[in-house]
Structure formats: structure tokens, C-alpha cells
Amino acid sequence: MKKLLTMLMVAGIFSLVACGPSEEEKAAAEAEAAAAVNELFDSMEEAIEEETAEVEEATEEVATEEATTEEAAATEETHEEEAH
């Protein structure tokens, strides 16, 4: 009796495993995976655009500071030359 029940359990497990997902379930899972990948790429593109904007802002600030420093140095030199 024990062997018969074991054989039935093994047969039941094999039948469950053999069924697997249907074609509709496979297509739905594939569409869901594609949507997740697209969402990931979109969020990555947004993050890259934000970082690029921040870098451009920082570059502009540095350029402005350098120009201001150069103007101040030129003004000081002009004042020193006029004083002599």
C-alpha cells in the first residue's frame, strides 16, 4: 500500500510539473518583463538627463566665477598701474 501511494504521489508531481504555464501565461509574463525593462530604461534616461543638467549648471557656475576672478585681477592691475 505504501508503495502504491508513493507511486501515485510521484505520478502526481510529474503531472503538475509537466503542465507548466500556458501560452497565454508565457505571453503575459513576457509582456510584463518587457514593460519592466522599458520602465527601467526610461528611469535611467531621466536620471542621466538630470545629472547632465546638474553638471552643465556647475560648469557654468565655475566659468562665471573664473571670469569674475579674472576681471577683478585685471581691475586691480589697472588700478596699480594708475597709482604708479
C-alpha positions in Angstrom: 0.0 0.0 0.0 2.8 2.3 0.9 4.5 1.7 -2.5 1.2 2.4 -4.3 0.7 5.7 -2.5 4.4 6.7 -3.3 3.9 5.9 -6.9 0.7 8.0 -7.1 2.5 10.9 -5.4 5.4 10.7 -7.8 3.0 10.5 -10.8 1.0 13.5 -9.4 4.2 15.6 -9.0 5.3 14.7 -12.6 1.9 15.6 -14.0 2.0 19.0 -12.2 5.5 19.8 -13.4 4.7 18.6 -17.0 1.8 21.0 -17.3 3.8 24.2 -16.9 2.4 27.6 -17.9 0.1 28.0 -20.8 1.0 30.0 -23.9 -1.2 32.9 -22.6 0.7 32.9 -19.3 4.0 32.9 -21.1 3.0 35.8 -23.3 1.7 37.8 -20.3 4.9 37.1 -18.4 7.0 38.2 -21.4 4.9 41.4 -21.9 5.3 42.2 -18.2 9.1 41.7 -18.4 9.3 43.9 -21.5 7.3 46.6 -19.7 9.6 46.4 -16.7 12.7 46.7 -18.9 11.2 49.8 -20.7 10.4 51.4 -17.4 13.9 50.8 -16.2 15.4 52.3 -19.3 13.1 55.3 -19.0 14.1 56.0 -15.4 17.8 55.6 -16.3 17.4 58.2 -19.2 15.7 60.6 -16.8 18.5 60.2 -14.3 21.1 60.8 -16.9 19.4 63.9 -18.1 19.2 65.3 -14.6 22.8 64.6 -14.0 23.8 66.2 -17.3 21.8 69.3 -16.3 23.5 69.5 -12.9 26.9 69.1 -14.5 26.1 71.9 -17.0 25.0 74.2 -14.2 28.1 73.5 -12.2 30.3 74.1 -15.3 28.5 77.5 -15.9 29.0 78.5 -12.3 32.7 77.7 -12.4 33.1 79.6 -15.7 31.3 82.6 -14.2 33.5 82.5 -11.1 36.6 82.3 -13.2 35.5 85.2 -15.4 34.7 87.3 -12.3 38.1 86.5 -10.7 39.9 87.4 -14.0 38.0 90.7 -14.2 38.9 91.5 -10.6 42.6 90.8 -11.2 42.6 92.9 -14.3 40.9 95.8 -12.5 43.5 95.5 -9.7 46.3 95.7 -12.2 44.8 98.7 -13.9 44.4 100.5 -10.5 48.0 99.7 -9.6 49.4 101.0 -12.9 47.4 104.2 -12.5 48.7 104.6 -8.9 52.3 104.5 -10.1 
